[in-house]
Amino acid sequence: MSIGLGIFLFVVGAILVWAVEVQLEWIDLDMVGYILMGAGFLVFLLGIVLLARRRTSSTVSATHVDPATGDRVTRNETRGPDPL
């Protein structure tokens, strides 16, 4: 969701900077567009970082001898991302 929001903010900012030719006395639309593009870029990067962080997993492997039979027992456990 944050990646899409970042792209949306960037596009709206670009439209305000390069496509809108309206001059208002009380607001500079070019500056608003540049601010929206910067915010969109930061939100996009934050979304990428959170997405990469969410996909990490860890694997634990433990081997021990079963006292009853004398066989070696290996237990593998893979943990994925924590549910939200």
N, C-alpha and C positions, 0 to 999 in steps of 0.2 A: 504494500500500500504506500509506503513512504517513497519508493522509487517512482511510482506513478505520480505522486504529489509533487516530487521534485521536478519531474519533466513538465508537469502542468504549469508550475510556477515559472520555470524557465521560459516556456513558450509564451505565456501571458506577458512576461517582462519583455521578451524580444518583440512582441507585437506592439507594446507600448512605446518601445524605443524607436523601432524602425518603420512601423506601419501607420501609426497614428500621428497625424499632422495638426493636432489641435493645441492651441496655446491658451492656457488658463492663467489668470493672474495669481490665484491663491495656491496653485500647486504646479510643480515641475514634473510633467509626466515622464520625461526622459529619466530623471533621477529615480522616480518610482519604479520604472522599468528595470533600471540597473540594479536596484535593491532587490526586486523580485527575482531577477536572474541569479544574483548572488545567493539569495536564500534557497532558490531551487537547486542550485549546484550543491550547496551544503546539505540539504535534505536528501538529495540523491546519493551523495557520498556516505552519509550516515546510514541510509538504507542498505547500501552495498556492504558496509562494515557489519551491520547487525545481521544481515543475511549470511555472511561468511562465518560469523561467530556462532550462529545457530546451528550450522551444519557440522560442527565438530563432534567427534565421538571418541570414546576410549575403550580399549580392549584389555581385559585382565585375564591372565592365564595362571592357574595354580595346579601344581602336581604334588600328590602325596600318596602314600602307600596305605591301602586298605588293610587294617590289622586282622580282619577275619580271614581274608583269602591271600594276602600278600601281594596282590596285584597293584600295579601303579594306576592311579586314577588321575586323569587330567580334566580340569574343569575350565572351560573357556566362557567368558562373559563379555558381551559387547554392550556398551551403554551408548545410546544415542543422545540427542539433545533433550533437555528437560522440557516437559510439557508446560505450556503457559498457563 
